[in-house]
Amino acid sequence: MITVLGLAIFLAVAQVAQAADIEAGKDLAAAVCAACHGANGVSVSDALPNLAAQRAAYIEAQLKLYKDGTRKAPGATSPTLTMHAIAAQLSAEDIANTAAYSPHCPVQRRAPNPRSCRISRRPQ
């Protein structure tokens, strides 16, 4: 019984010790990611993905793929080249911290286009 309790405490402490630093991720996102992906993770362009509320595991996996050069877009577009250059400079800790922050970004939706909300009326 004591062994099981000791193991449970060890595992809980190990998870806390290895937990990513959300505040460090927030600072890195503000300094590096916000220029293209928006201050709150909502992209400044329809061509770039939103990062707000993405799962940490997804963001971490994508950054690792960019870092090691595995992720490539067809034609090696400019955003892909930019992401390779940015990710190459990130440490494993930076990637974990940034990924940990992403789900905590406040989700802000873009205002709907008033033209798309028109109700068409049929002649009576």
N, C-alpha and C positions, 0 to 999 in steps of 0.2 A: 504494500500500500504506500509506504513512504517512497519507494523507488518511482512509482507511477506519479505521485505528487511532485517529486523532484524533477522528473522529466517534463511534466506539464509546465512547471515554473520556468525551467530552462528554455523550453520552446517559446513561451510567451516573451521572455526577456530577449531572446535571439531575434524575434520578429521586430520588437521595438528598437533594438540596436541597429538593425539593418533598414529601418523604415526610411523612406526618402524624405527629404526636407522640402515641404510644400512652399515655404516662404522663399527658399533659395530658388525653387522652380519658378515662382512668381516673378522674382527679380530678373532671372534669365529670360523668361518669356517677354517681359517688358523691354529688356535691352536688345534682344535678338529677334524674337518671333513677331512682335507687334507691328513692325514696319510693313509686313506683308499680310499677316494673319489677323490684324486688328488688335487694338488695345485690350479688348475683352474676349479675344479669340474668335470674333466674327470678322471674316475676311473683308478686306477693302476692295476685292474684285471677285466677280463671279467665276473667274478662271482659277482662283486659289481656294483651297478647302477651308472651311471653318474648323477651328480647333476646340472651341468651347464645348464642354460637356462630352468630349470624346473619352472613351475608356482609356485609362492609364496604360494598360497592356498594349492596346493598339498603337498609341503614340510612341511608346517605347520601342515596339517592334519596327515601326516605320523609320524612326530615327536611326536605329541600328542598321537597317537595310540600306539607308542612304549613306551612313558612315562607311560601311564595308563595300559600297558600290554595287550591291546586289540589285537595289531598286533603280530601275531605269525606265524613263518614259520613251515611247516611240519617237525617234527623231532627236533625242537629247535636247529637249526644249530648255529655254532659259531658266524657268523655275526649277527644273530638275537639276541643272548644273549648279544653281544657287544653293539648293538644299544639300547637294553633295559637299560643296565647299563649307557650308555652315556646320553640317553634322560631323565632318572630318575634324573640326576643332573642338568638339564636345567630348568630355570625358564620360566614362560609364556613369559616374555619379551625377554629372550634369544631365545626362539623358534620363536617369531615374527621377531626378528632382523635377525636371520639366514635365515628364509624363505624369508624375504624381499631382502636379498642379492643374493640369488640363481639366479633369472632371470638376474641379472647383471653380472654374471660370463661370461667372454669371451669364446665363444664356440670354441674349438679347436678340430678338427677331427684328428683321428689317420691316419697315412700314410697308404695307401692301400698296401696290400700284393702283391708284384710284381708277385708272382706265380699265383695269382688269376686273373691277367690281361692278361694272355697269350691268343693269338688268335689261335684257332686250325685251321689247314689247311687240307682240304680234298685232297686226291690224285686226280690229274686231269685225 
